[in-house]
Amino acid sequence: MPFHKFSEKHWVKRSLPSFLLLPFAFLFGFILIIRRFFYKKKIFNQYKSQSKIISVGNLTAGGNGKTPFTIFLAKYLKSKGYSVAVSHRGYKGRFERSIKLISDETSIFDCANDAGDEPYLIAKNLQGIPVIVGKNRMKAIKFLEKNFSLDFVILDDSFQHLKVKHDLDFLLFNAINPVGNGFIIPAGKLREPISAAKFGDIIIFNNCPKEFDIPEWAKKFKKTIFKIEYIINNFVNYCDNEINEVNFFREKKIFLLSGIGNPKSFEDSIKNLGINFLHHFAFPDHHNFKFERDIQPIINKAIKNNINAILTTEKDYAKLQNLSLSKIDFYYAKLNIKIDNSDEFEEIMSRIHPAQVEDNINNSSFAEVELIE
């Protein structure tokens, strides 16, 4: 059984395999609790950056919308006049085990295509903002400090990375089953015990249905909580970058194709637009697409079924763009972010400047407004 199918079946709901793996989960959870305790008591050293460090992370494995939020946050800070850079691990990319700058304040480098799907997506959408990859975040930050004058460094996917001191932690959850079956890896999808949420500063629930209520377990941590939606604004053609509005696809015959952490979320977004699709070819997150093995059979099926277009996420575009896709139209979805209570968000972020990142952050209420380019 493919891993993403196993996780859907046994990490979302409690099952016999998840209970059998529970002893390993308890052991892993205990180790993680002790690890955080040692960092908190300064038994383990943390690097304190010259710039302020904002972490965008999660408590669960995959599909929590960290990358779109990182892009949004970097653009927001830059719009306020701050100098910003982004550090990403570069998972499954060529430079994960080294340190590599893939874009600077003037251009995106050719090597960005080899850095992994998420770093490429970040660099592509954050032109003028330096992006660096490598799992050693301390070395990455020191490189940025040496070569740029920065107010902020945003660490994408770094809530569990404790070797660098964080000045502000955003903790993201997918509103659709945010903690799975409630067990820790390998019995469930939690990277740490849910109690670790107390170490975050701001909790974000994304992909929120209109009637979504904040879970009681989240309220008890007395953190600032926001609800956000990732909304597909339009679709961009792979070959000529032509932008097509949503209406264009509503009467078309469509296939979906993705290799993301939460494929159901992509399906739901498409359905909410009133677009019907015949089939979704869902691959594991960060899948390394091969044309003959993966794409050619899909194109053949599309031609056989008179499919008008194949829709993907922008993250998938990073890996598919260089393949031969001329026989059928491929489009990727461009996202906007809508965040509840923009006044509260603006007020909090106004205090997140280099001199006062440690200001206390109070609980928030919710209103609805859009904050996006």
Buried (B, 14 or more C-beta within 10 A) or exposed (E): EEEBEEBBEBBBEBBEBBBEBBEEBBEBBEEBBEBBEEBEEEEEEBEEBEBBBBBBBBBBBBBBBBBBBBBBBBBBBBEBEBBBBBBBBBBBBBBBEEBBBBBBEEEBBEBBBBBBBBBBBBBBBBEBBBBBBBBBBBBBBBBBBEEBEBBBBBBBBBBBBBEBEBBBBBBBBBBBBBBBBBBBBBBBBBBBBBBBBEBBBBBBBBBBEEEBEBBEEBEEBEBBBBBBBBBBEBBBBBEEEEEBEBEBBEEBBBBBBBBBBBBBBBBBBBEEBEBEBEBBBBBBBBBEBEEEEBBBEBBEBBEEEEBBBBBBBBBBBBBBBEBEBEEBBBBBBBBBBBBBBBEBBEEBBEEBBBEEBEEEBEEBEEEEEEBBE
